[in-house]
Amino acid sequence: MTLEQLQLAAEQGRLQRLALLSHEGSLYLVEIQVDGQRALLHGDGLPVPRHFRSLEDVRRALADVPWPTIELVHLNVADEAGATGPVAGSADAAAMRLTVPLHP
């Protein structure tokens, strides 16, 4: 899902959840839930997920998205490696979760 699609879904009231997934300790991915379906935020025209370096990077990128919070999800190292959990790297895997304001 692109940033433009995310913004449109939020404006239409279809956005259900945003999660910031800690990936490999220093990269973050934005997981979006719209209409019961989850997707990762992609860059425009790129087939790979967009990577961020910090929560502040995400806040800058999503500054125009009308959504109040984002769930910060730190996955277990074993989950990232695919050793445990229902879907390695997904926000459903056992993890530490903290809901923070998207717009400080």
C-alpha positions in Angstrom: 0.0 0.0 0.0 1.3 3.4 -0.9 1.2 6.5 1.3 -1.5 8.0 -1.0 -3.7 4.8 -0.6 -3.2 4.9 3.2 -4.2 8.6 3.3 -7.3 7.9 1.2 -8.3 4.9 3.4 -7.9 7.1 6.5 -10.0 9.9 5.0 -12.7 7.4 4.0 -12.8 5.9 7.5 -11.6 2.5 6.3 -8.3 2.5 8.2 -8.5 0.3 11.2 -5.0 0.2 12.6 -1.4 1.3 12.1 1.6 -0.6 13.6 5.3 0.3 13.5 7.1 -3.0 13.4 10.7 -3.1 14.7 12.6 -5.2 12.2 16.2 -6.4 12.8 16.6 -3.9 15.6 17.3 -0.8 13.5 14.8 -0.8 10.7 11.1 -0.2 11.1 8.2 -1.1 8.8 4.7 0.3 8.8 1.9 -2.3 8.9 -1.6 -1.0 7.9 -4.9 -2.7 8.4 -7.7 -1.6 6.1 -11.0 -3.4 5.7 -9.7 -6.3 7.7 -6.7 -6.8 5.4 -3.1 -6.1 6.4 -0.4 -4.6 4.2 3.0 -3.0 4.6 3.6 0.6 3.5 5.5 0.6 0.2 7.3 3.4 -1.5 5.7 4.9 -4.7 6.3 2.5 -7.5 8.4 0.1 -5.5 7.4 -3.5 -4.8 9.3 -3.7 -1.5 8.3 -2.3 1.9 9.4 1.2 2.8 12.0 1.2 5.6 12.2 3.8 8.3 15.0 4.5 10.9 12.9 5.8 13.7 9.5 6.7 15.0 10.2 10.3 14.1 10.9 9.3 10.5 7.5 7.6 10.4 5.8 10.6 12.0 7.3 12.9 9.3 6.2 10.6 6.5 2.7 10.2 7.9 2.2 13.8 9.0 -0.8 14.3 6.7 -2.5 11.0 7.6 -5.6 11.7 9.8 -5.0 9.0 12.4 -4.4 9.5 16.1 -2.0 6.7 17.1 0.4 4.0 16.0 1.2 0.8 17.8 5.0 0.4 18.3 5.7 -3.4 18.1 9.1 -4.8 19.1 9.2 -8.4 18.0 11.2 -11.1 19.7 14.5 -12.0 18.0 13.3 -15.6 17.5 10.2 -14.3 15.8 12.1 -12.2 13.4 14.2 -15.3 12.5 11.0 -17.2 11.8 11.6 -19.7 14.7 8.3 -19.0 16.4 5.0 -17.1 16.1 2.2 -17.4 13.7 3.7 -15.2 11.0 7.3 -14.1 11.4 7.5 -10.4 11.3 3.8 -9.7 11.6 2.2 -7.7 14.4 0.4 -10.9 15.6 3.6 -12.6 16.8 4.4 -12.4 20.5 5.9 -9.0 21.1 6.1 -5.9 23.2 3.5 -3.4 22.2 3.2 0.3 23.0 0.6 2.7 21.6 2.0 6.1 20.9 0.6 9.3 19.3 1.2 9.5 15.6 1.2 13.3 15.8 3.0 14.5 18.9 
